[in-house]
Amino acid sequence: MQFFIQDRLNTGLLVIALAGLVGGLGLSLAGLPDAAELVWTAGVVPVLVALVVEIVRSLSRGEVGLDIVAALSMSAALFFGETLAASVVALMYSGGTALESFAEGRARFEMRDLLSRVPRTATLHRDGTLEEVDLGAIEPGDLLLIRQGDVAPVDGTVASDRAMLDQSALTGESMPVRLARGNEVMSGSTNAGEAFDLMATHPASDSTYAGIVRLVEAAQKSKAPMARLADRYSLVFLAVTVALAFAAWWFTGDPVRAVAVLVVATPCPLILAVPVALVAGLSRAAHFGVLIKGAKPLEAMAQISSLILDKTGTLTDGRPQIVAIQSYGAHSEDEILYFAAALDQASKHPIAQALVAAAEARGMQLPVPQNLDETAGEGVSGTIDGRAVIVGGTGFVSAGAGASGASGAPAEPGAVIVALAVDGQPAGRVVMADALRSGMAGLLTSLRREGIDRILLATGDRRAVAEAVTEGLGLDAVRADLTPDQKVLLVLTERKNGPVMMVGDGVNDAPALAAADIGVAMGARGAAASAEAADVVLLVDQLDRLLPGFKVARGSRRIALQSVIAGIGLSIAGMIAAALGYITPVQGAILQEVIDVAVILNALRALRIKA
């Protein structure tokens, strides 16, 4: 709302300044110079008053900017009778602020578009009927109908056989994603196929979209170090401008030259280019599923030289996956998975749930287990299709079946063995492991090309597991058996090599994320503590989102610097020409307007950074 009001005010001042300039020119051409000067002055005064109010507000916050130069140039022009020049300056200043508002509004388009798609209601299955309810009424376990074209209102899992979802608003991926029964759905995804049922897993307030809304609100409030640096340089530029204007007046005795110098220096690209380029960068990063919490972390991200990765859920998928199914007798692999998954429906253990999800992904219809007896952390016994089944750790199954349920080759480091016995006899085993995310080697190579000098692994797992998972990745170091405070120490130690980024997803990663120059949380639905501590949140659990994030951050910073250097250089050249009498106040105002427009358009190039 504040941005909207300011935008309307800037537009109003632009209309007043334009009307004053055009009206005065018309009266001047009609041979009424005195009336023309009054109209020009009338068009300048509202702009000057608004400018003075803004300067007072800035000074009350301890900020000194180049708006003072604009106020000096308009005041001096009016005082020395250069009303036409003052009118052009007023138009230039109000036009520049309106253009800046437009540029920032354009840069925020991706984020506004993201948030405008938040649904307000959902279609709920209730007592055999469909009912339209408010989002606040949805609870985990509710079954929702997602029609074609609907936006998923909460996080959940697919409760139908299949679903086709467009996640482009969240991830930047243009192709729809096909999901099977049991696959997770992010709120904010659009149904691009037939209607399907969604089982809610989170209330609306804790879903992905709600998290995005909160993070976007925070993302536009911070001020980047480059912007603060620009403020400090503004003081130097202000001093140089006033000194040059005074010198031109002192040595020539012509106050008009001083007015021309002040006009050429107003307003400075320092206060236009930096915020526009960085806000554009925030918008562009959000388009690729990288939510950066403000301009400060965006600029810091552009200077990262060391990257520390957590293992579970970051470098790996974070969910156990079937590596192999081994049979000891007449049972096929599908039968082994069928019996194990059917019995494990009664357990909430992550390994058990992973087995059930794998069976459902293969289209298996699992029966309801009978005569259940679960030993927490060990395994489950019961009856499936009239047959006695035991599933769990090798020791548990061996003891329950009275035979060796652990035969076969030992598991690789980091793998988990799920043994199975049917009717008192060992039937087979399922080997499961937290697999490395696909494409990790190529991703790390690409990150090095983006300027990352060192890449390390920091994990609480055993060294043998960590080394087995990362074999062939070419990491600079592997640190295993780490506690959360040891991860923090690693981050602080690594800082001697340059700014450090830490990527993680668990509660135990939160201290290290907060200690790093840039903390990155995996997925908007990851642990709340890690997302809160992080400076950057990847909206999907895909580590490859780091690559466009780095490209956008470095591109935005480069564009901001280019705009500042080019704009300041041209302004100084124009000021010198004005001091030497080669540029009149009116010509200087027009020249500076051209410079400002060029600087802002260049800053908007950050919206087109390719990833």
Secondary structure as UniProt FT lines:
FT   HELIX           2..29
FT   TURN            30..31
FT   HELIX           33..60
FT   TURN            61..62
FT   HELIX           67..79
FT   TURN            80..81
FT   HELIX           83..107
FT   HELIX           109..116
FT   STRAND          121..126
FT   TURN            127..128
FT   STRAND          129..134
FT   HELIX           135..137
FT   TURN            140..141
FT   STRAND          143..146
FT   TURN            148..149
FT   STRAND          156..158
FT   STRAND          162..166
FT   HELIX           168..171
FT   STRAND          177..180
FT   TURN            181..182
FT   STRAND          184..185
FT   TURN            187..188
FT   STRAND          190..191
FT   STRAND          196..200
FT   HELIX           204..206
FT   HELIX           208..219
FT   HELIX           225..252
FT   HELIX           255..264
FT   HELIX           270..287
FT   TURN            288..289
FT   STRAND          290..292
FT   HELIX           295..301
FT   TURN            302..303
FT   STRAND          306..309
FT   HELIX           311..315
FT   STRAND          321..327
FT   HELIX           333..344
FT   TURN            345..346
FT   HELIX           350..361
FT   TURN            362..363
FT   STRAND          370..375
FT   TURN            376..378
FT   STRAND          379..384
FT   TURN            385..386
FT   STRAND          387..392
FT   HELIX           394..401
FT   TURN            413..414
FT   STRAND          415..422
FT   TURN            423..424
FT   STRAND          425..433
FT   TURN            438..439
FT   HELIX           440..449
FT   TURN            450..451
FT   STRAND          454..458
FT   HELIX           463..470
FT   TURN            471..472
FT   STRAND          477..479
FT   HELIX           484..494
FT   HELIX           495..497
FT   STRAND          500..504
FT   HELIX           507..509
FT   HELIX           510..515
FT   STRAND          518..522
FT   TURN            524..525
FT   HELIX           528..533
FT   STRAND          536..538
FT   HELIX           543..545
FT   HELIX           546..579
FT   TURN            580..581
FT   HELIX           585..603
FT   HELIX           604..608
//
